[in-house]
């Protein structure tokens, strides 16, 4: 789901090609968040710069924050 959201955002912004695919960008951000690895460690693992890792993580968090509000409203309004 996260990779799909990143791809949709890239298409919306008419973004140029990037070194990593949408799936790898989502994986990179989720590895950083879940394993609490530093940007340097994640960048080394994916073969990209620390600056690029920071941009990808920031973009992923923005995408997730954008869908979080409607999702929380949906969950709150539909109790089991």
QUIZI-V700164 format. One record per residue. N is the residue number from 0. RES is the residue in one small letter. SS is DSSP state (h for helix, s for strand, l for the rest). BURIAL is # if it has 9 or more other ideal C-beta (glycine too) atoms within 8 Angstrom, else .. D_LAST is the distance of its C-alpha to the last C-alpha in Angstrom with 2 decimals. Layout:
BEGIN
N_RES_SS_BURIAL_D_LAST / N_RES_SS_BURIAL_D_LAST
END
This chain:
BEGIN
0_x_l_._23.01 / 1_x_h_#_25.03 / 2_x_h_#_28.29 / 3_x_h_._27.42 / 4_x_h_#_26.75 / 5_x_h_#_30.06 / 6_x_h_#_31.91 / 7_x_h_._30.63 / 8_x_h_#_31.81 / 9_x_h_#_35.14 / 10_x_h_._35.70 / 11_x_h_._34.93 / 12_x_l_._37.43 / 13_x_l_._39.89 / 14_x_l_._40.14 / 15_x_l_._42.95 / 16_x_l_._42.73 / 17_x_l_._41.69 / 18_x_l_._42.68 / 19_x_l_#_39.17 / 20_x_l_._36.86 / 21_x_h_#_33.38 / 22_x_h_._31.95 / 23_x_h_#_34.35 / 24_x_h_#_33.72 / 25_x_h_#_29.97 / 26_x_h_#_30.82 / 27_x_h_#_33.40 / 28_x_h_#_31.09 / 29_x_h_#_28.35 / 30_x_h_#_31.09 / 31_x_h_#_32.36 / 32_x_h_._29.02 / 33_x_h_._27.80 / 34_x_h_._31.21 / 35_x_l_._32.60 / 36_x_l_._35.78 / 37_x_l_._38.31 / 38_x_h_#_39.03 / 39_x_h_._42.37 / 40_x_h_._40.90 / 41_x_h_#_38.41 / 42_x_h_#_41.22 / 43_x_h_._43.52 / 44_x_h_._41.05 / 45_x_h_#_40.56 / 46_x_l_._44.20 / 47_x_l_._43.70 / 48_x_l_._44.75 / 49_x_h_._42.93 / 50_x_h_._43.04 / 51_x_h_#_41.29 / 52_x_h_#_38.57 / 53_x_h_#_38.02 / 54_x_h_._37.80 / 55_x_h_#_35.35 / 56_x_h_#_33.06 / 57_x_h_._33.28 / 58_x_h_#_32.55 / 59_x_h_#_29.48 / 60_x_h_#_28.12 / 61_x_h_._28.86 / 62_x_h_#_27.03 / 63_x_h_#_23.91 / 64_x_h_._24.15 / 65_x_h_._24.52 / 66_x_h_#_21.18 / 67_x_h_._19.31 / 68_x_h_._19.20 / 69_x_h_._17.66 / 70_x_h_._15.08 / 71_x_h_._14.14 / 72_x_h_._14.09 / 73_x_h_._11.82 / 74_x_h_._9.20 / 75_x_h_._9.78 / 76_x_h_._9.71 / 77_x_l_._6.49 / 78_x_l_._3.76 / 79_x_l_._0.00
END
